[in-house]
Amino acid sequence: MGRFSRSLIAVFDAGAMGLTAFTATGGQPGSPLELRVLWGSTLAAGLVAVIVLLAGPPVIAWAAIGYILYAGLLATAQPQVLVLALAIALITVAPRPRESLAWGVLIATVSAFSVRWLALASSV
């Protein structure tokens, strides 16, 4: 699959997440949790789309995917299936750091737990 096709998929995914966030919150940021989960995931998906489109640094794309994984798995008591589906969809189109999926998954995992740690530290 070429970069243009991957870019279209990433832009579609980011747009779908944006529409979901807008519909769920009525266009307003809402609670801090909705802001982190829905709107944060929308911004992170948009960042991945830009990196795919411009052939930017894969590390940033995978860190953004890590934020989406945080929002889907660690931000709430129950997993957010739609947000997790977004992360999986973006994993398939994101550029691989060092041409390795394992590096990407490692970066996303470290990013997800780092955001979780920051969220816990800021709530104390």
All heavy atoms as an XYZ file, in Angstrom:
894
protein
N       0.853     -1.157      0.000
C       0.000      0.000      0.000
C       0.907      1.231      0.000
O       1.832      1.322      0.798
C      -0.896     -0.026      1.230
C      -1.818      1.138      1.315
S      -2.889      1.210      2.795
C      -3.265     -0.444      3.175
N       0.617      2.171     -0.858
C       1.425      3.375     -0.980
C       1.149      4.387      0.118
O       0.187      4.274      0.885
N       2.022      5.388      0.186
C       1.894      6.417      1.221
C       0.593      7.197      1.069
O      -0.053      7.541      2.056
C       3.082      7.366      1.162
C       3.079      8.348      2.295
C       4.331      9.150      2.347
N       4.548      9.830      1.084
C       5.091     11.019      0.959
N       5.508     11.654      2.019
N       5.252     11.572     -0.209
N       0.177      7.478     -0.186
C      -1.064      8.222     -0.391
C      -2.266      7.447      0.142
O      -3.130      8.013      0.816
C      -1.248      8.556     -1.880
C      -2.470      9.368     -2.149
C      -2.520     10.707     -1.797
C      -3.592      8.792     -2.724
C      -3.664     11.460     -2.028
C      -4.734      9.529     -2.960
C      -4.768     10.868     -2.620
N      -2.313      6.158     -0.122
C      -3.423      5.332      0.376
C      -3.424      5.271      1.895
O      -4.475      5.381      2.532
C      -3.319      3.911     -0.186
O      -3.403      3.923     -1.575
N      -2.246      5.107      2.467
C      -2.158      5.090      3.933
C      -2.584      6.433      4.505
O      -3.232      6.501      5.551
C      -0.739      4.733      4.377
C      -0.389      3.288      4.097
C       0.896      2.836      4.778
N       1.881      3.858      5.008
C       2.971      4.075      4.270
N       3.204      3.323      3.226
N       3.822      5.030      4.591
N      -2.233      7.514      3.821
C      -2.622      8.855      4.279
C      -4.126      9.022      4.263
O      -4.704      9.579      5.200
C      -1.981      9.924      3.395
O      -0.589      9.860      3.465
N      -4.770      8.550      3.208
C      -6.233      8.646      3.128
C      -6.899      7.881      4.271
O      -7.857      8.366      4.878
C      -6.739      8.135      1.787
C      -6.528      9.035      0.585
C      -7.022      8.355     -0.683
C      -7.219     10.371      0.777
N      -6.386      6.715      4.561
C      -6.951      5.911      5.645
C      -6.760      6.619      6.983
O      -7.686      6.701      7.801
C      -6.317      4.506      5.666
C      -6.741      3.735      4.412
C      -6.684      3.747      6.927
C      -5.974      2.457      4.191
N      -5.570      7.170      7.206
C      -5.296      7.860      8.468
C      -6.169      9.105      8.618
O      -6.690      9.382      9.707
C      -3.818      8.232      8.553
N      -6.351      9.859      7.536
C      -7.212     11.050      7.585
C      -8.660     10.641      7.850
O      -9.358     11.277      8.644
C      -7.082     11.868      6.281
C      -8.168     12.920      6.181
C      -5.702     12.516      6.194
N      -9.116      9.578      7.219
C     -10.473      9.086      7.455
C     -10.639      8.677      8.915
O     -11.640      9.018      9.560
C     -10.793      7.905      6.536
C     -12.134      7.296      6.828
C     -13.285      7.874      6.324
C     -12.241      6.172      7.625
C     -14.532      7.330      6.608
C     -13.482      5.619      7.917
C     -14.634      6.204      7.405
N      -9.663      7.949      9.462
C      -9.736      7.513     10.856
C      -9.796      8.709     11.808
O     -10.587      8.722     12.755
C      -8.540      6.633     11.205
C      -8.567      5.288     10.503
O      -9.649      4.885     10.021
O      -7.503      4.640     10.426
N      -8.954      9.701     11.554
C      -8.950     10.895     12.407
C     -10.280     11.641     12.288
O     -10.832     12.107     13.294
C      -7.787     11.809     12.028
N     -10.806     11.744     11.089
C     -12.096     12.408     10.892
C     -13.235     11.669     11.572
O     -14.119     12.290     12.182
N     -13.215     10.350     11.492
C     -14.254      9.552     12.158
C     -14.187      9.723     13.670
O     -15.219      9.836     14.338
C     -14.110      8.082     11.774
N     -12.972      9.783     14.208
C     -12.835      9.993     15.651
C     -13.300     11.384     16.029
O     -13.958     11.574     17.062
C     -11.380      9.774     16.075
C     -11.192      9.759     17.570
S     -12.048      8.366     18.321
C     -12.516      9.071     19.879
N     -12.996     12.371     15.198
C     -13.454     13.738     15.450
C     -14.967     13.837     15.440
O     -15.573     14.497     16.284
N     -15.594     13.180     14.479
C     -17.054     13.175     14.400
C     -17.660     12.482     15.617
O     -18.653     12.955     16.182
C     -17.506     12.491     13.108
C     -18.998     12.477     12.844
C     -19.535     13.898     12.705
C     -19.300     11.678     11.587
N     -17.045     11.397     16.043
C     -17.514     10.698     17.239
C     -17.394     11.585     18.473
O     -18.324     11.666     19.288
C     -16.710      9.397     17.444
O     -16.876      8.577     16.292
C     -17.155      8.661     18.682
N     -16.256     12.261     18.622
C     -16.066     13.151     19.768
C     -17.062     14.300     19.732
O     -17.645     14.657     20.762
C     -14.632     13.684     19.776
N     -17.282     14.869     18.555
C     -18.222     15.980     18.424
C     -19.636     15.534     18.775
O     -20.362     16.222     19.491
C     -18.174     16.536     16.997
C     -19.014     17.760     16.817
C     -18.522     19.011     17.162
C     -20.304     17.666     16.312
C     -19.299     20.145     17.012
C     -21.092     18.791     16.156
C     -20.587     20.040     16.506
N     -20.032     14.366     18.277
C     -21.367     13.848     18.536
C     -21.551     13.529     20.025
O     -22.590     13.852     20.609
C     -21.626     12.588     17.691
O     -21.453     12.908     16.323
C     -23.021     12.046     17.909
N     -20.558     12.908     20.629
C     -20.679     12.502     22.026
C     -20.686     13.680     22.987
O     -21.314     13.617     24.038
C     -19.543     11.548     22.389
N     -19.994     14.755     22.637
C     -19.872     15.881     23.572
C     -20.669     17.099     23.141
O     -20.649     18.115     23.837
C     -18.401     16.300     23.721
O     -17.916     16.769     22.453
C     -17.549     15.165     24.226
N     -21.346     17.040     22.004
C     -22.087     18.194     21.515
C     -21.178     19.325     21.069
O     -21.576     20.478     21.040
N     -19.947     18.995     20.749
C     -19.002     20.006     20.285
C     -18.286     20.748     21.384
O     -17.435     21.583     21.120
N     -18.611     20.444     22.626
C     -17.980     21.096     23.771
C     -16.961     20.140     24.390
O     -17.150     18.926     24.342
C     -19.033     21.474     24.821
C     -20.099     22.391     24.299
C     -19.531     23.716     23.808
O     -18.646     24.291     24.423
N     -20.033     24.198     22.687
N     -15.923     20.683     25.006
C     -14.928     19.799     25.603
C     -15.498     18.861     26.663
O     -15.071     17.745     26.785
C     -13.908     20.761     26.221
C     -14.059     22.009     25.438
C     -15.509     22.076     25.046
N     -16.485     19.298     27.420
C     -17.111     18.421     28.407
C     -16.220     18.186     29.604
O     -15.425     19.035     29.993
N     -16.332     17.021     30.204
C     -15.564     16.698     31.402
C     -14.095     16.487     31.049
O     -13.762     16.222     29.900
C     -16.126     15.419     32.039
O     -15.817     14.301     31.243
N     -13.232     16.593     32.035
C     -11.811     16.348     31.764
C     -11.552     14.960     31.191
O     -10.685     14.783     30.351
C     -11.147     16.512     33.134
C     -12.072     17.397     33.901
C     -13.447     17.070     33.394
N     -12.335     13.973     31.635
C     -12.150     12.622     31.115
C     -12.539     12.539     29.645
O     -11.819     11.950     28.840
C     -12.959     11.623     31.936
C     -12.732     10.154     31.589
C     -11.267      9.788     31.809
C     -13.626      9.271     32.423
N     -13.670     13.147     29.269
C     -14.056     13.175     27.848
C     -13.024     13.925     27.027
O     -12.721     13.545     25.911
C     -15.422     13.838     27.675
C     -16.583     13.004     28.110
C     -17.897     13.750     27.966
O     -17.901     14.995     27.940
O     -18.936     13.077     27.889
N     -12.493     14.975     27.583
C     -11.473     15.753     26.888
C     -10.254     14.895     26.613
O      -9.731     14.880     25.501
C     -11.095     16.978     27.726
C     -10.089     17.937     27.122
C     -10.642     18.568     25.850
C      -9.719     19.015     28.109
N      -9.809     14.138     27.618
C      -8.622     13.287     27.443
C      -8.895     12.128     26.504
O      -8.075     11.817     25.645
C      -8.153     12.742     28.786
C      -7.400     13.734     29.618
C      -6.653     13.046     30.743
N      -7.459     12.131     31.518
C      -7.906     12.379     32.742
N      -7.637     13.529     33.314
N      -8.606     11.485     33.382
N     -10.035     11.486     26.669
C     -10.296     10.274     25.897
C     -10.714     10.602     24.466
O     -10.089     10.142     23.509
C     -11.357      9.396     26.600
C     -11.768      8.237     25.727
C     -10.817      8.881     27.923
N     -11.757     11.372     24.292
C     -12.296     11.596     22.945
C     -11.521     12.647     22.160
O     -11.045     12.380     21.060
C     -13.769     11.990     23.046
C     -14.690     10.923     23.636
C     -16.089     11.481     23.817
C     -14.704      9.682     22.784
N     -11.414     13.844     22.700
C     -10.745     14.907     21.952
C      -9.238     14.678     21.884
O      -8.600     14.978     20.874
C     -11.077     16.269     22.554
C     -12.502     16.649     22.329
C     -13.485     16.717     23.266
C     -13.126     16.982     21.083
N     -14.678     17.080     22.687
C     -14.481     17.257     21.348
C     -12.673     17.072     19.771
C     -15.385     17.611     20.352
C     -13.576     17.438     18.778
C     -14.915     17.697     19.076
N      -8.653     14.139     22.936
C      -7.223     13.817     22.899
C      -6.905     12.764     21.856
O      -5.915     12.861     21.126
N      -7.770     11.758     21.755
C      -7.584     10.723     20.734
C      -7.756     11.299     19.337
O      -7.053     10.899     18.402
C      -8.571      9.576     20.950
O      -8.295      8.933     22.168
N      -8.666     12.241     19.194
C      -8.862     12.891     17.897
C      -7.604     13.652     17.488
O      -7.145     13.536     16.339
C     -10.064     13.851     17.946
O     -11.235     13.101     18.278
C     -10.261     14.568     16.632
N      -7.046     14.411     18.413
C      -5.826     15.156     18.107
C      -4.653     14.226     17.813
O      -3.867     14.472     16.890
C      -5.476     16.101     19.253
C      -6.406     17.296     19.424
C      -6.054     18.066     20.682
C      -6.357     18.195     18.207
N      -4.537     13.161     18.584
C      -3.453     12.205     18.349
C      -3.614     11.524     16.993
O      -2.631     11.339     16.264
C      -3.419     11.171     19.468
N      -4.837     11.165     16.619
C      -5.077     10.549     15.309
C      -4.754     11.532     14.184
O      -4.205     11.149     13.147
C      -6.520     10.073     15.201
N      -5.099     12.798     14.390
C      -4.754     13.823     13.402
C      -3.250     13.960     13.241
O      -2.737     14.124     12.124
N      -2.518     13.890     14.346
C      -1.060     13.958     14.284
C      -0.489     12.777     13.511
O       0.411     12.946     12.682
C      -0.488     13.999     15.705
C       1.030     14.057     15.824
C       1.581     15.303     15.144
C       1.439     14.005     17.282
N      -1.013     11.594     13.754
C      -0.561     10.417     13.000
C      -0.842     10.611     11.512
O       0.009     10.316     10.661
C      -1.222      9.121     13.522
C      -0.893      7.937     12.628
C      -0.803      8.835     14.952
N      -2.022     11.141     11.181
C      -2.368     11.368      9.775
C      -1.394     12.340      9.117
O      -0.953     12.117      7.978
C      -3.805     11.883      9.656
N      -1.029     13.398      9.814
C      -0.073     14.367      9.264
C       1.289     13.717      9.057
O       1.938     13.918      8.029
C       0.029     15.603     10.188
C       1.209     16.482      9.807
C      -1.266     16.401     10.141
N       1.723     12.918     10.005
C       3.026     12.263      9.880
C       3.021     11.268      8.728
O       3.987     11.188      7.970
C       3.427     11.602     11.213
C       3.773     12.706     12.203
C       4.592     10.646     11.031
C       4.025     12.258     13.596
N       1.947     10.531      8.566
C       1.856      9.600      7.434
C       1.867     10.374      6.126
O       2.588     10.021      5.187
C       0.598      8.713      7.540
C       0.393      7.901      6.279
C       0.690      7.788      8.750
N       1.105     11.441      6.056
C       1.011     12.242      4.832
C       2.344     12.880      4.461
O       2.739     12.871      3.295
C      -0.059     13.327      5.006
C      -0.331     14.221      3.810
C      -0.921     13.406      2.666
C      -1.271     15.337      4.202
N       3.064     13.404      5.440
C       4.310     14.122      5.165
C       5.557     13.254      5.316
O       6.668     13.762      5.201
C       4.428     15.334      6.094
C       3.303     16.370      5.986
C       3.502     17.469      7.009
C       3.226     16.925      4.573
N       5.366     11.968      5.576
C       6.484     11.044      5.808
C       7.376     11.570      6.929
O       8.596     11.602      6.822
C       7.287     10.806      4.530
N       6.729     11.977      8.007
C       7.425     12.527      9.158
C       8.061     11.446     10.015
O       8.061     10.261      9.656
N       8.571     11.843     11.175
C       9.261     10.893     12.047
C       8.309      9.855     12.646
O       7.351     10.212     13.322
C       9.879     11.767     13.139
C       9.290     13.121     12.976
C       8.608     13.204     11.669
N       8.590      8.588     12.419
C       7.712      7.527     12.934
C       7.592      7.515     14.446
O       6.557      7.130     14.982
C       8.374      6.238     12.443
C       9.284      6.635     11.352
C       9.673      8.051     11.606
N       8.632      7.944     15.147
C       8.600      7.915     16.618
C       7.451      8.767     17.143
O       6.746      8.370     18.072
C       9.957      8.394     17.190
C       9.888      8.558     18.688
C      11.052      7.422     16.804
N       7.217      9.912     16.539
C       6.130     10.788     16.985
C       4.778     10.135     16.701
O       3.868     10.190     17.530
C       6.247     12.176     16.327
C       7.525     12.858     16.799
C       5.028     13.036     16.652
C       7.841     14.145     16.094
N       4.647      9.509     15.549
C       3.389      8.824     15.222
C       3.100      7.719     16.229
O       1.968      7.575     16.710
C       3.449      8.252     13.808
N       4.118      6.955     16.586
C       3.904      5.859     17.524
C       3.676      6.359     18.942
O       2.946      5.732     19.721
C       5.050      4.859     17.435
C       4.876      4.005     16.219
C       5.328      4.272     14.958
C       4.133      2.798     16.124
N       4.912      3.288     14.099
C       4.194      2.367     14.787
C       3.434      2.028     17.035
C       3.572      1.202     14.352
C       2.816      0.861     16.605
C       2.892      0.460     15.273
N       4.260      7.481     19.300
C       3.958      8.083     20.608
C       2.496      8.533     20.648
O       1.822      8.381     21.662
C       4.901      9.256     20.880
N       1.998      9.078     19.532
C       0.588      9.474     19.457
C      -0.322      8.243     19.539
O      -1.365      8.281     20.199
C       0.333     10.252     18.168
N       0.073      7.170     18.898
C      -0.695      5.919     19.006
C      -0.689      5.448     20.462
O      -1.704      4.947     20.972
C      -0.151      4.850     18.048
C      -0.455      5.248     16.595
C      -0.737      3.476     18.366
C       0.220      4.398     15.549
N       0.424      5.627     21.138
C       0.494      5.288     22.566
C      -0.504      6.084     23.387
O      -1.139      5.558     24.301
N      -0.672      7.381     23.048
C      -1.675      8.182     23.747
C      -3.070      7.604     23.503
O      -3.888      7.530     24.424
C      -1.638      9.647     23.291
C      -2.678     10.458     24.023
C      -2.369     11.045     25.233
C      -3.978     10.570     23.543
C      -3.333     11.747     25.949
C      -4.940     11.264     24.243
C      -4.611     11.856     25.442
O      -5.570     12.528     26.148
N      -3.345      7.194     22.282
C      -4.660      6.615     21.970
C      -4.850      5.312     22.750
O      -5.946      5.036     23.258
C      -4.813      6.407     20.452
C      -4.759      7.761     19.733
C      -6.115      5.686     20.125
C      -4.619      7.672     18.221
N      -3.793      4.513     22.876
C      -3.887      3.296     23.686
C      -4.146      3.630     25.154
O      -4.922      2.949     25.819
C      -2.612      2.464     23.546
C      -2.421      1.780     22.201
C      -1.036      1.141     22.128
C      -3.508      0.747     21.954
N      -3.495      4.685     25.649
C      -3.773      5.135     27.016
C      -5.252      5.492     27.155
O      -5.911      5.081     28.114
C      -2.900      6.350     27.361
C      -3.510      7.229     28.419
C      -3.482      6.854     29.756
C      -4.146      8.421     28.085
C      -4.063      7.649     30.726
C      -4.725      9.219     29.052
C      -4.690      8.830     30.366
O      -5.276      9.600     31.327
N      -5.771      6.262     26.213
C      -7.171      6.685     26.283
C      -8.120      5.495     26.216
O      -9.160      5.488     26.861
C      -7.475      7.680     25.163
N      -7.757      4.496     25.444
C      -8.628      3.338     25.281
C      -8.545      2.324     26.396
O      -9.524      1.641     26.697
N      -7.381      2.222     27.039
C      -7.191      1.174     28.040
C      -6.994      1.683     29.465
O      -7.432      1.039     30.419
C      -5.969      0.318     27.680
C      -6.104     -0.597     26.488
C      -4.761     -1.238     26.175
C      -7.151     -1.670     26.747
N      -6.315      2.798     29.623
C      -5.876      3.198     30.956
C      -6.578      4.416     31.533
O      -6.478      4.673     32.731
C      -4.354      3.471     30.927
C      -3.487      2.310     30.440
C      -2.045      2.766     30.283
C      -3.592      1.136     31.381
N      -7.277      5.181     30.734
C      -7.879      6.422     31.221
C      -9.180      6.188     31.982
O      -9.537      6.973     32.850
C      -8.133      7.393     30.061
N      -9.881      5.135     31.661
C     -11.163      4.846     32.307
C     -11.136      3.450     32.918
O     -10.245      2.654     32.620
C     -12.326      4.933     31.291
O     -12.111      3.975     30.257
C     -12.420      6.321     30.673
N     -12.129      3.171     33.745
C     -12.193      1.860     34.398
C     -12.459      0.740     33.399
O     -11.972     -0.371     33.564
C     -13.275      1.866     35.473
N     -13.234      1.046     32.361
C     -13.545      0.047     31.342
C     -12.892      0.442     30.023
O     -12.818      1.629     29.698
C     -15.052     -0.074     31.147
C     -15.763     -0.563     32.380
C     -17.257     -0.641     32.167
O     -17.806      0.012     31.296
N     -17.919     -1.434     32.983
N     -12.431     -0.533     29.252
C     -11.823     -0.220     27.959
C     -12.816      0.474     27.022
O     -14.006      0.157     27.009
C     -11.433     -1.590     27.405
C     -11.389     -2.492     28.585
C     -12.386     -1.954     29.559
N     -12.327      1.430     26.269
C     -13.124      2.143     25.274
C     -12.870      1.470     23.923
O     -11.838      1.709     23.288
C     -12.730      3.617     25.240
C     -12.855      4.313     26.571
C     -14.291      4.341     27.056
O     -15.202      4.682     26.323
N     -14.482      3.957     28.308
N     -13.802      0.636     23.503
C     -13.606     -0.208     22.324
C     -13.384      0.625     21.060
O     -12.505      0.315     20.255
C     -14.806     -1.175     22.148
C     -14.657     -1.995     20.883
C     -14.930     -2.073     23.366
N     -14.131      1.688     20.890
C     -13.983      2.518     19.692
C     -12.600      3.159     19.625
O     -11.975      3.202     18.565
C     -15.070      3.598     19.657
C     -15.074      4.482     18.428
C     -15.413      3.656     17.188
C     -16.055      5.611     18.582
N     -12.113      3.609     20.751
C     -10.789      4.234     20.789
C      -9.709      3.185     20.523
O      -8.743      3.434     19.797
C     -10.572      4.957     22.135
C      -9.180      5.533     22.225
C     -11.621      6.046     22.315
N      -9.869      1.992     21.071
C      -8.919      0.915     20.784
C      -8.930      0.523     19.313
O      -7.881      0.247     18.725
C      -9.226     -0.301     21.651
C      -8.920     -0.139     23.131
C      -9.396     -1.355     23.906
C      -7.456      0.116     23.342
N     -10.114      0.519     18.709
C     -10.209      0.218     17.271
C      -9.468      1.280     16.457
O      -8.827      0.955     15.449
C     -11.672      0.132     16.843
N      -9.537      2.532     16.897
C      -8.798      3.599     16.226
C      -7.298      3.330     16.300
O      -6.588      3.459     15.300
C      -9.127      4.951     16.872
C      -8.294      6.142     16.400
C      -8.614      6.467     14.946
C      -8.548      7.342     17.290
N      -6.811      2.945     17.460
C      -5.380      2.653     17.609
C      -4.954      1.520     16.690
O      -3.926      1.605     16.012
C      -5.059      2.315     19.063
N      -5.749      0.474     16.628
C      -5.419     -0.666     15.771
C      -5.421     -0.255     14.305
O      -4.529     -0.640     13.540
C      -6.390     -1.836     16.028
C      -6.144     -2.397     17.426
C      -6.243     -2.925     14.978
C      -7.206     -3.340     17.916
N      -6.391      0.567     13.917
C      -6.450      1.030     12.529
C      -5.226      1.877     12.175
O      -4.676      1.765     11.074
C      -7.724      1.821     12.283
N      -4.785      2.704     13.105
C      -3.623      3.556     12.831
C      -2.318      2.774     12.863
O      -1.366      3.121     12.159
C      -3.585      4.721     13.815
C      -4.694      5.752     13.626
C      -4.667      6.777     14.750
C      -4.597      6.430     12.274
N      -2.250      1.717     13.643
C      -1.053      0.879     13.669
C      -0.779      0.315     12.278
O       0.376      0.200     11.868
C      -1.207     -0.249     14.715
C      -1.012      0.313     16.115
C      -0.231     -1.392     14.460
C      -1.336     -0.654     17.232
N      -1.822      0.011     11.548
C      -1.632     -0.597     10.224
C      -1.091      0.380      9.194
O      -0.524     -0.055      8.192
C      -2.948     -1.199      9.701
O      -3.905     -0.146      9.522
C      -3.501     -2.245     10.643
N      -1.251      1.684      9.407
C      -0.812      2.660      8.405
C       0.369      3.511      8.855
O       0.986      4.196      8.040
C      -1.972      3.584      7.958
C      -3.057      2.786      7.284
C      -2.513      4.399      9.109
N       0.703      3.492     10.135
C       1.795      4.333     10.649
C       3.139      3.822     10.138
O       3.350      2.613     10.014
C       1.783      4.330     12.174
N       4.048      4.753      9.850
C       5.386      4.321      9.433
C       6.092      3.626     10.588
O       5.886      3.974     11.751
C       6.089      5.635      9.055
C       5.334      6.701      9.758
C       3.933      6.213      9.912
N       6.885      2.636     10.274
C       7.565      1.847     11.296
C       8.924      2.468     11.638
O       9.718      2.723     10.744
C       7.811      0.416     10.810
C       6.589     -0.283     10.250
C       5.826     -0.992     11.331
N       4.836     -1.911     10.790
C       3.571     -1.600     10.627
N       3.150     -0.399     10.883
N       2.715     -2.483     10.181
N       9.189      2.674     12.921
C      10.523      3.156     13.289
C      11.543      2.041     13.054
O      11.317      0.896     13.462
C      10.404      3.497     14.770
C       9.192      2.786     15.246
C       8.321      2.520     14.058
N      12.606      2.361     12.372
C      13.644      1.379     12.022
C      13.064      0.187     11.280
O      13.562     -0.936     11.389
C      14.392      0.907     13.255
C      15.135      1.990     13.969
C      15.937      1.407     15.089
N      16.664      2.446     15.784
C      17.470      2.210     16.784
N      17.660      0.987     17.207
N      18.096      3.213     17.368
N      11.951      0.412     10.567
C      11.264     -0.642      9.802
C      10.864     -1.834     10.674
O      10.806     -2.964     10.215
C      12.135     -1.110      8.627
C      12.509     -0.003      7.668
C      11.297      0.643      7.006
O      10.347     -0.066      6.657
O      11.328      1.882      6.861
N      10.567     -1.558     11.940
C      10.264     -2.627     12.883
C       8.959     -2.349     13.619
O       8.820     -1.304     14.276
C      11.410     -2.760     13.884
O      11.061     -3.621     14.936
N       8.038     -3.271     13.536
C       6.791     -3.169     14.284
C       7.066     -3.255     15.786
O       6.419     -2.573     16.583
C       5.823     -4.271     13.849
C       4.474     -4.302     14.543
C       3.704     -3.019     14.289
C       3.670     -5.510     14.079
N       8.037     -4.062     16.175
C       8.369     -4.216     17.593
C       8.808     -2.884     18.206
O       8.400     -2.547     19.324
C       9.463     -5.260     17.778
N       9.618     -2.102     17.487
C      10.021     -0.789     17.990
C       8.805      0.110     18.149
O       8.696      0.850     19.129
C      11.037     -0.127     17.057
C      12.441     -0.521     17.352
C      13.218     -1.380     16.631
C      13.245     -0.098     18.452
N      14.445     -1.509     17.219
C      14.488     -0.726     18.336
C      13.016      0.759     19.514
C      15.514     -0.533     19.251
C      14.037      0.961     20.427
C      15.269      0.316     20.295
N       7.913      0.071     17.172
C       6.705      0.888     17.253
C       5.853      0.536     18.453
O       5.377      1.420     19.179
N       5.661     -0.747     18.686
C       4.863     -1.200     19.828
C       5.543     -0.800     21.139
O       4.875     -0.368     22.088
C       4.629     -2.721     19.746
C       4.020     -3.263     21.027
C       3.742     -3.051     18.547
N       6.852     -0.906     21.190
C       7.587     -0.487     22.391
C       7.402      1.011     22.656
O       7.122      1.420     23.787
C       9.072     -0.824     22.246
C       9.959     -0.391     23.415
C       9.594     -1.153     24.683
C      11.418     -0.590     23.063
N       7.525      1.825     21.617
C       7.345      3.273     21.760
C       5.925      3.589     22.213
O       5.702      4.407     23.108
C       7.681      3.989     20.438
C       9.176      3.885     20.152
C       7.240      5.451     20.468
C       9.552      4.247     18.736
N       4.937      2.934     21.613
C       3.536      3.175     21.984
C       3.273      2.758     23.428
O       2.564      3.457     24.162
C       2.607      2.435     21.031
N       3.848      1.655     23.854
C       3.656      1.177     25.216
C       4.271      2.137     26.233
O       3.635      2.502     27.232
C       4.261     -0.231     25.388
O       3.651     -1.111     24.442
C       4.054     -0.767     26.788
N       5.493      2.563     25.972
C       6.152      3.516     26.871
C       5.355      4.823     26.910
O       5.158      5.407     27.983
C       7.616      3.753     26.432
C       8.231      4.938     27.156
C       8.440      2.499     26.655
N       4.882      5.266     25.774
C       4.083      6.488     25.710
C       2.798      6.355     26.509
O       2.432      7.245     27.278
C       3.773      6.825     24.252
O       2.897      7.908     24.164
N       2.089      5.247     26.347
C       0.820      5.038     27.052
C       1.023      5.054     28.564
O       0.281      5.718     29.300
C       0.183      3.720     26.617
N       2.032      4.344     29.054
C       2.263      4.309     30.490
C       2.826      5.625     31.010
O       2.572      6.000     32.159
C       3.146      3.122     30.870
C       2.383      1.831     30.887
C       2.551      0.893     29.880
C       1.471      1.550     31.895
C       1.839     -0.294     29.880
C       0.747      0.372     31.905
C       0.930     -0.560     30.891
N       3.562      6.350     30.196
C       4.056      7.670     30.600
C       2.897      8.651     30.780
O       2.868      9.416     31.752
C       5.036      8.222     29.567
O       6.176      7.405     29.498
N       1.955      8.625     29.849
C       0.787      9.502     29.973
C      -0.022      9.107     31.203
O      -0.498      9.966     31.946
C      -0.080      9.460     28.691
C      -1.377     10.226     28.892
C       0.688     10.011     27.512
N      -0.159      7.836     31.449
C      -0.881      7.356     32.638
C      -0.196      7.857     33.909
O      -0.852      8.349     34.833
C      -0.947      5.827     32.625
C      -1.517      5.209     33.864
C      -2.976      5.437     33.982
N      -3.478      4.686     35.120
C      -4.632      4.888     35.668
N      -5.438      5.800     35.168
N      -5.025      4.188     36.682
N       1.122      7.758     33.956
C       1.865      8.217     35.111
C       1.693      9.728     35.295
O       1.484     10.197     36.413
C       3.349      7.855     34.953
C       4.174      8.312     36.111
C       4.290      7.712     37.335
C       4.976      9.487     36.164
N       5.126      8.451     38.135
C       5.559      9.550     37.432
C       5.254     10.489     35.258
C       6.407     10.566     37.819
C       6.097     11.516     35.626
C       6.674     11.545     36.912
N       1.761     10.481     34.192
C       1.565     11.931     34.280
C       0.153     12.288     34.752
O      -0.040     13.226     35.522
C       1.853     12.585     32.935
C       3.317     12.656     32.532
C       3.456     13.129     31.095
C       4.093     13.538     33.480
N      -0.841     11.535     34.268
C      -2.228     11.792     34.676
C      -2.404     11.518     36.173
O      -3.070     12.278     36.882
C      -3.176     10.935     33.865
N      -1.802     10.451     36.652
C      -1.887     10.133     38.086
C      -1.126     11.157     38.917
O      -1.598     11.585     39.976
C      -1.347      8.724     38.355
C      -2.206      7.581     37.867
C      -1.483      6.250     38.085
C      -3.561      7.574     38.555
N       0.029     11.573     38.444
C       0.831     12.550     39.180
C       0.149     13.908     39.252
O       0.242     14.602     40.264
C       2.210     12.684     38.534
N      -0.568     14.278     38.186
C      -1.230     15.582     38.196
C      -2.511     15.578     39.023
O      -2.993     16.636     39.406
C      -1.524     16.034     36.769
O      -2.516     15.215     36.191
N      -3.077     14.419     39.289
C      -4.309     14.354     40.070
C      -4.046     14.312     41.564
O      -4.971     14.361     42.360
C      -5.151     13.150     39.652
O      -4.502     11.944     40.010
N      -2.800     14.181     41.963
C      -2.452     14.092     43.397
C      -2.428     15.462     44.005
O      -2.244     16.460     43.522
C      -1.097     13.403     43.585
C      -0.659     13.459     45.025
C      -1.184     11.973     43.114
